[in-house]
Amino acid sequence: MKRLIGGVAAVFALLLGVFVLPQPASAATTLIYATFKGDAAADEELWIYQSTNGGTSYSTLVDTNFHGPTGVLRDPTILKRGSVYYLAYTVQSWTTNSTYFNVASSTNLTSWTNIASIPAGISGANYTWAPEFYVEGSTVKLITSVAATSCSFCFRPYVYTAQNTALTSWSGPAQMWGLGTNHIDTFVVKSGSTWHAFTKNETTKYIEHWTTTANLTEGWVNKGNLFASGYEGPSLVKLDNGSWRMYVDHYSAGDGIYTATSTDLNTWSSLSKITCSGCRHGTAIAK
């Protein structure tokens, strides 16, 4: 009898080796979204939200009460390097002159310390807005929208490059030639040998898609408009399944953040509103 039971157990073990039992699907990566809430003084500070469902709904993780040395923090972009989070942000409201932007760091998403103030480096600069992180290999860059008094609100995107791993020293600016005048909120990702930029045309109020195969600062070609007019602050995050999710701020209606997805960065789904109470222009990354 014992021999029979042992034989059955051996056969069962063999079958398990041949027919692999299905495993439960892995949970989606937890995303965090760094943002500010609005134009009121109390809302121009850093809020961190969290999503566990692939980025279609967010709940408040922490109101950091961090607003930087000027008392104003807008358009934050977030990056994680090892165990440290970094944040770059606009330091004045959109009605107030600004000639630089700031970088802060944190190890816990709650307590933040300003570590650098980066001058625009453009003659006559009077508005310096919406720095966005771009990382390639070990190199960290920030793409920032700068306008000068000679052209009032004629913004152009410029690239600033970190000179140390602590992100306290930066070189630049280097203009993104060919991308055009009067563009803000330029967010760049690279897929294969192609750079993709998503940027708001301040004249037409459309999000535009640009590409280049040359390098980050040359050869940009306009591939057309996305969505309807009246959105700004595009930012992208790559999902677990390899597709991309874009967030845009529906500032013209004042009703929050919308999202679209793409598998190739060229063709996008229709926009749908996400649940993220009070969220404005910001960026999402894996926690």
N, C-alpha and C positions, 0 to 999 in steps of 0.2 A: 504493500500500500504506500509506504514511504517512497519507494522507487517510482511508483506511478505519479505521485504528487511532484516529486523532483523533476520527472520528465516533462510534465505539463508546464511547470515553472520555466524550464529551459526553453520549451517551444514558445511560450509567451514572451520571454525576454528576446528571443530571436525575432519574433514578429514586431516587437517594438523597435528593433534595430532597422527593420525593413520599411515599416510604415511609420514614419515620423509623425507623432501627434501634433496637430496644429497648436501654435503658441498664441497667446492673446496679443492683440495689436499693442505696440508701444504707445505710450501717451505722447501727445504733441508737446514739443518743446515749450516751456514757459517763456513768454515774451514779456518784456517790460517796455513801457512807452513813457518817454520823458517829454514833458510839455509844460506850458503855462496856461493860464485860464482866460486872460482877457486884458482890456486896456485900463481897468481900474488899478490903482496902486497896490491894493491888496491881492490882485490876481497876477501881478507881474513877478512871480516867483516860481520856483521849481516844484512841480508835482510829478510823482512817479506812479504809474498805473501798471497793473499786471493782468495778463491773459493766459488762460490754460486751455483755450479751445482753438488755437491757431490764429488768434488775432482778430476775431470778429466781435468780441466783447471784452471790455476791460473794467476792472474795479480798482478803486484807490488802494495803492500799497502804502504810500506815505506822502504827506504834505511836508516837505523838507523845511519850509520857511526860509529857504536859501534864495537870496535875491542879489547876491554879489555886492561889491563895494559901492556901486552907484545907487543901490536900492531898486534897480530894475533888471529883470531877467526875462528875455523873450526868445522865442525861436530856438529852443535848446536842441542840440544834437548830442547823442550819447554813444560812447565806445567803451568796450571792455578789453583790457589788456592784462592777461593773467588774472590776478585777484583784485585788480584796481579798475574802477570805473572812471572815465573821463567825460567831461561835459564842456562843450563850447557854446557860447550864447551871445546874443545881441545885448548891449548894455544900456540902451536908451529906448524910449518909445519911438514910434515911427514919425512922430511930429517934432522930435528933438534931435539936434545934431549929434553925431557920434563919429569919432575918428579912429576907433579901435574896437576890438572885440576881446572877450575873455575866455580863459580855459580854467576849469576847476577839476578837482579829483576827490574821490571817495572810495572807501573800502567796504561800505555797508549800505550805500544808496540813501542814507539818512543825513549823515554829517558831511558837509562839503567844504573844501578849502580852495580859495582862488590861488592858482599857481602861476598864471601868466596873463599879461595883457599885451596883445599883439597889435601894433599900430597898422593902419591901413597901408601906409607907405605910398600913397597916391597923392600927388600935388593937389592941394585944394579939396581933399576929401572932406565931405560933410555928412555923409550917411554911410554907415558900415553895418551891414545886416546879414543875418542868417548864415553863420558859418556852418558848413556841413562836412563831417568826416568822410574821407576817402582813404582806404588802406589797400596797399598793394605790396605783398610780401611783408617785409619788416618796416616799410616806409609808411609813415602816417602823414596825411595831408589834410588841409582844410580849404574848402572852396567857399569863398565869401563874396557877397555882392556889395560893391562899393560904387558910390556916386560922388561926383565932384561938383563944386560950385559952378564951374564953367559949363556944366550941362545939367544943373539942377538934379532932377530925378533920373538922369540917364545912366542907369546902373550897368555895370559890366562885371562878369565873374572873374575873380583872381584866385590863384592857387598859392597857399602858404605851406611850407614843408617843415616838419619837426626836425630839429638838429640833434636831439638827444632822446633817449628812451623815456625820460621822465616827462617829456612834452612841455618843458619849461622854456625852451629856446626854439625860435622859429625863423626861417628865412622867407623871403618873398617881398613883394608879390610878383607872380608870373601870370600874365593875362591869358585867358583861354581864347586865342585868336580864332576868329571866324564864327564864334557863337552868337555874335550880334550885340547890338546896343539895346539897353533898357530891358534887361532880363534879370530877374531876382530868383532867389530860392533854388539855386542850381544843385541838383543831387546827382552824383555819378556812381555807376557800378560798371564793372567790366565782366564780359562773358566771352570766353575764348580770346580771340585777338581783337575784339571790338569793345570800345568804350561807349557807354550809353549815358547820355545826360538828359535829365528831365528838369525843365525849368519853366518859370512863369514869364510870359511876355507881358510887361507892364503896360504896353500900349493896347494890345488886343484883349488882355486878361485871360488868355488861354494857356494851359499847360502844353508845352511843346516837347517833342522828342527829337534829340539830336544824336548823331553817331560820328565816330571817327575810328580809323584803323591806324592812324599815324602815332599819336601820343596824346597825353592829357591836355596839352595846350595848343594843338594844331589840327587843322584839317576837318573841323566840325562841319557837318552837313545836316540841314533841317529835314527831318523825315515827316513833319506834319504835326497837326494839333491833336490833342487827346480830350475826350469828354466835351462838355459844354464850357462856355466861358464862366468866370466867376469863382474859380478854385485857385488855391495857391499852396505853397509849402509842400511840394511833393517829397515823399521819402519812401524808400524801399527796404524790405527785409526779405531774405530768402527763407522759405519754409522747409520743413522736414522732407517733403516730397520732391524738392528741387525746383518748385515753382516760385514765382515772385509775388509778393503782395505790396501794392502801393497804397499809401495813405495821402489824402489831400484834404486841406482845410477849406470848407465851404464858407469862406469869409463873407461873401456877398449876401448870403442868406442868414448868416450867424447861427447856423444849426449844427455845427460840429464837424466831425471827421467822417469822411467817406473812404471806401476802399474798392480796389479793383485788383484782379489777379491776371497773371500771364505765365506761360511756360517758356516763352522765348524773348521776352522784353519788347516784342514788336506788335503783337496782337493782344489787346486787353479786353477783359470782360467789362460789362456795364458797371457803373458805380453803384454801391449800396452803402447805406449808412451803418456805422458801427455803434455799439453801445459803449460810450466813454464820456460820462457826464462832465461837461465843462472843458473837455479837451480842445486844444488849439494846435497850431503848427508845432510839430515835434518829430521825434524819430523813435523807432522800435528796434530792439535787438533781443537776442536770446539771453535770458537771465543767467 
